[in-house]
Amino acid sequence: MMGWRSRLGFLVPPGNPTLEPEMMALVPNGVSLHFSRMVASGVTGSLAGQEERNREQIASLDGTIGLLSLVHPNVIALAHTSTSYTLGISGENDLKQKIEDKYQIPFITAFGSVVASLRRLGVRKVALGTPYAMDTTLKGKALLEAHGFDVVKFGNLAGVSNIYDETPERAYGLGRQVDHSDAEAVFISGVGMPTIAMIDALESDLGKPVISASSAMMWNALRVAGVRAAVKGAGRLLANSW
């Protein structure tokens, strides 16, 4: 039986090549991963048109979730951080309620997982780094603040032509760029930019927790599915925060 411990379902943007391998690198023994592609048109991974793609993904979620639900996952995760920036708190809460009522499967989002992980670590003051355009970055900052966090510094990665072409080395540099002495943790937004391979090094160099959207999402998916497994090599959140 595949997923004899738990089955985790992920809704993935159509052009994202990063999410599956990063989740596979984190999965504990006995847990199976299942992926379904969301629907969005335009140039995937580009900064232009991101808001429009977010809205298109939201509008087509029902069909995508319907297919993913056929494998009977223990949790479904929306693996796209900036979609939450489009939804806002009330929109995300409404979407979560609608999906859970219809499919009877727990539903989480990448950004909601970040909020849960920051609270689990007792963080109030956070530094934010993104690979987005500045208007999307500001939406992320505003949403963190709406959830009660103090964003002591924020910034976006320069020279991004396509998020999916970025590297862990560039993600590491972004974390160094936005860190601040008042920040209790650093949050790197976006599941399209690779982050998992650099989190341990960045935490060691900064001396504080580093959370990416991807690491937080796996932590939260495992938690919601009832799997208490320490995952080494991707930061203290996954290694210790159970």
C-alpha positions in Angstrom: 0.0 0.0 0.0 1.5 3.3 -1.0 1.2 6.0 1.6 0.6 3.5 4.4 1.5 6.3 6.9 -0.1 9.2 5.1 -0.8 10.6 1.6 -0.1 14.2 0.9 -1.7 16.0 -2.0 -0.2 19.1 -3.7 -1.8 21.5 -6.1 1.1 22.8 -8.3 1.2 25.7 -10.8 1.5 24.4 -14.3 5.1 25.4 -15.1 6.7 24.8 -11.7 9.6 22.3 -12.0 10.8 22.9 -8.4 8.0 21.8 -6.1 8.0 18.0 -6.7 11.7 17.4 -6.3 11.9 19.6 -3.2 8.9 17.8 -1.6 10.4 14.4 -2.5 13.6 15.4 -0.8 11.7 16.0 2.5 9.2 13.2 2.6 9.5 10.8 5.5 9.3 7.0 5.2 5.8 5.7 4.7 4.4 9.0 3.3 3.4 9.2 -0.4 3.2 12.4 -2.4 0.6 13.1 -5.0 0.5 16.1 -7.4 -2.0 17.7 -9.6 -1.4 20.7 -11.9 -3.5 23.8 -11.6 -4.7 25.7 -14.7 -3.1 29.1 -15.7 -2.3 30.6 -19.0 0.5 33.0 -20.0 4.2 32.7 -19.4 4.7 30.5 -16.4 7.2 31.8 -13.8 7.3 35.3 -15.2 6.7 38.3 -13.0 4.4 39.9 -15.5 0.8 38.6 -15.4 1.2 37.0 -12.0 -2.0 38.4 -10.5 -4.0 37.2 -13.6 -2.5 33.7 -13.3 -3.3 33.6 -9.6 -7.0 34.4 -10.3 -7.2 31.8 -13.1 -5.8 29.2 -10.8 -8.3 30.0 -8.1 -11.2 29.9 -10.6 -10.3 26.4 -11.8 -9.4 24.8 -8.5 -12.6 22.8 -8.2 -11.8 20.5 -11.1 -8.1 20.1 -10.1 -9.0 19.2 -6.5 -11.7 16.8 -7.8 -9.0 14.8 -9.6 -6.5 14.9 -6.7 -9.2 13.8 -4.2 -9.5 10.5 -6.1 -6.2 9.3 -4.4 -7.8 10.0 -1.0 -5.0 12.3 0.4 -5.0 13.0 4.1 -4.4 16.7 3.3 -4.4 18.9 0.2 -1.9 21.8 0.0 -2.2 24.8 -2.4 1.5 25.0 -3.4 1.6 28.6 -4.5 2.4 31.4 -2.0 1.3 34.5 -3.9 -2.2 33.1 -4.5 -2.8 33.9 -0.8 -1.7 37.4 -1.5 -4.5 37.7 -4.1 -7.1 36.0 -1.8 -6.3 37.9 1.4 -7.3 36.5 4.8 -11.0 36.4 4.3 -10.8 35.0 0.8 -8.4 32.3 1.9 -10.6 31.4 4.9 -13.7 31.2 2.6 -11.8 29.0 0.1 -10.6 26.7 2.8 -14.1 26.3 4.2 -15.6 25.7 0.8 -13.1 23.0 -0.2 -13.2 21.2 3.1 -17.0 21.2 3.2 -17.2 19.7 -0.3 -14.4 17.2 -0.3 -14.1 16.4 3.5 -10.3 16.7 3.2 -8.2 19.1 5.2 -7.0 22.0 3.0 -3.9 24.2 3.6 -2.0 26.8 1.7 1.7 27.5 1.4 1.3 31.0 3.0 -1.1 29.7 5.7 1.6 27.2 6.5 4.1 30.0 6.9 1.8 31.8 9.3 1.4 28.5 11.3 5.1 27.9 11.4 6.1 31.4 12.5 3.6 31.1 15.3 4.8 27.6 16.3 8.4 29.1 16.5 7.1 32.0 18.6 8.2 34.6 16.0 6.6 38.0 15.9 9.3 40.1 14.0 10.2 38.7 10.6 12.3 39.6 7.6 10.7 38.9 4.2 12.4 38.1 0.9 10.7 37.3 -2.4 11.6 36.6 -6.0 8.6 38.7 -7.1 8.0 42.1 -8.5 7.8 44.8 -5.9 4.0 45.2 -6.1 3.5 41.5 -5.2 6.2 41.7 -2.5 4.3 44.5 -0.9 1.1 42.4 -0.9 3.0 39.7 0.9 4.3 42.2 3.4 0.8 43.6 4.0 -0.6 40.1 4.5 2.0 39.2 7.1 1.1 42.4 8.9 -2.6 41.6 8.7 -1.8 38.3 10.4 -0.1 40.3 13.2 3.6 40.0 12.3 6.0 42.9 12.3 7.9 42.9 9.0 11.1 44.6 10.1 12.8 44.4 6.7 11.8 43.2 3.3 13.1 43.1 -0.3 12.9 41.3 -3.6 15.5 39.5 -5.6 17.1 41.7 -8.4 17.3 40.5 -12.0 14.6 37.9 -12.0 13.4 37.1 -15.5 11.7 33.8 -14.6 11.3 32.5 -11.0 11.7 28.9 -12.2 15.3 29.7 -13.4 16.5 30.8 -10.0 18.9 28.8 -7.8 19.4 27.9 -4.1 22.5 30.2 -4.2 20.4 33.1 -5.2 17.8 32.3 -2.6 20.6 32.2 0.0 21.8 35.7 -1.1 18.2 37.0 -0.8 18.1 35.8 2.7 21.3 37.6 3.6 20.0 40.7 1.8 16.8 41.0 3.8 18.0 39.9 7.2 17.9 42.4 10.1 19.2 42.4 13.6 15.6 42.8 14.9 14.2 39.9 12.8 13.6 36.8 14.8 13.3 34.7 11.6 13.7 35.1 7.9 10.9 34.1 5.5 11.7 33.4 1.9 8.4 33.5 -0.2 7.6 31.4 -3.3 7.7 27.7 -3.9 9.0 28.1 -7.5 12.5 29.3 -6.4 14.6 26.4 -4.9 15.2 27.0 -1.2 15.5 23.6 0.6 19.1 23.0 -0.2 20.3 26.3 1.3 18.2 26.6 4.5 20.6 24.9 6.9 23.5 27.0 5.7 21.6 30.2 5.9 20.3 29.4 9.4 23.8 28.6 10.5 25.2 31.9 9.1 22.4 34.1 10.4 21.9 32.4 13.7 18.1 32.4 13.5 15.3 30.3 11.9 14.9 30.4 8.2 11.5 29.4 6.8 10.7 29.1 3.1 7.2 28.6 1.7 8.2 25.1 0.8 9.7 24.0 4.1 6.7 25.5 6.0 4.2 23.7 3.6 5.8 20.3 4.1 5.9 20.8 7.9 2.3 21.8 8.0 1.1 19.1 5.7 2.8 16.5 7.8 1.4 18.1 11.0 -2.2 18.2 9.7 -1.9 14.6 8.4 -0.8 13.5 11.9 2.8 12.5 10.9 5.3 13.5 13.6 8.6 12.9 11.8 11.8 14.9 12.2 13.2 15.8 8.8 16.9 16.7 8.9 18.8 19.0 6.5 16.1 21.6 5.8 16.1 23.9 8.9 15.0 23.7 12.5 11.3 24.0 11.7 11.2 20.5 10.1 13.9 19.0 12.4 12.5 20.0 15.8 9.1 21.8 15.7 6.7 19.0 16.6 
